[in-house]
Amino acid sequence: MSINWYPGHMHKARKTILKTLDKIDVLIEIVDARLPYSSQNPVIGEWRKTKPTIVILSKTDLADPDKTLEWQTYLERQSNVKTLAYQKDDKAKLKQISELCLKLAPNKATELKPVNAMIVGIPNVGKSTLINALAGKLIAKVGDEPAVTKQQQKIYLDNKVILHDTPGILWPKIENPNSGYRLAIIGSIKNTAIEYEDIGFYAAEALLRDYPQRLIERYQLDQIPQSDIECMEAIGAKRGAKQAGGRINLHKASEILIHDLRSGQLGLVTLETPNVIEKELKEVAIQIAKKAEQKANRTKKKQASRH
């Protein structure tokens, strides 16, 4: 899936973050628990290097709890990484975030020398909601559409922790096409930049593979569909998504499925696992190597034709 959405303010935010990063003691990255890898910005991983990092898996009230635990174990294998599963209004977890910041930067936890923590995340992963909860008041704008926060700001959590907020940023190119589809499904990419039918069919295939019973229960289907197209047509038929001539309106059926997935109407769903991601990344590496080889061969031919 090709994504052509990289607003100008995201490029500006990227430059601002890089300038501030040297002064930061702890990095807090928020990811969506439904797709912890795909909702991680690979650029942030390059920036942080060995900097202590807290990965917060947000929206766990929408994610498969067993897979959330699996992801926490997987992520904490990385050096200097701690994880925290969080859902809205979990006050106990909010306290743990501040405690982890102080623990990860023990030499700075004083009133005269506070811990500087930077919070980062791609659009629509719940960053603004979490910041408001940490601050105990509404200071960050919250919205269902991505790219709501557009400038950096500081939040004083207490005398020992200063939180630097940043806009949600995507990256110019998503190498793994599956990640592009998953990001579109959860709403991290503006609806105007996606094709509903594309992501609807992708979501149907994923649900048929991992959560077929959820489809049966939600749409009162008589049996498990055997393909993505059969699934979409069954959903459309049950929900009256028809067009002239009685044909199923696949666009409308896709909207219904995506809305139900995003809102949790299909139950607790996680769209990727560590094993799946590792397999996909191997495939991506092969494709990148092939493209590099093809480019090198084209360059050689051009050079040879000049002589």
Sequence and secondary structure as in RCSB ss.txt:
>XXXX:A:sequence
MSINWYPGHMHKARKTILKTLDKIDVLIEIVDARLPYSSQNPVIGEWRKTKPTIVILSKTDLADPDKTLEWQTYL
ERQSNVKTLAYQKDDKAKLKQISELCLKLAPNKATELKPVNAMIVGIPNVGKSTLINALAGKLIAKVGDEPAVTK
QQQKIYLDNKVILHDTPGILWPKIENPNSGYRLAIIGSIKNTAIEYEDIGFYAAEALLRDYPQRLIERYQLDQIP
QSDIECMEAIGAKRGAKQAGGRINLHKASEILIHDLRSGQLGLVTLETPNVIEKELKEVAIQIAKKAEQKANRTK
KKQASRH
>XXXX:A:secstr
       HHHHHHHHHHHHHHTT SEEEEEEETTSTTTTS HHHHHHHTTS EEEEEE TTSS HHHHHHHHHHH
TTSTTEEEEE  TT HHHHHHHHHHHHHH TTT SSSS EEEEEE  TTSSHHHHHHHHHTS  S   SSS    
S EEEEEETTEEEEE      S  S HHHHHHHHHHTSS GGGS HHHHHHHHHHHHHHH HHHHHHHHT SS  
SSHHHHHHHHHHHTT B GGG B HHHHHHHHHHHHHHTTT S     HHHHHHHHHHHHHHHHHHHHHHHHHHH
HHHHHT 
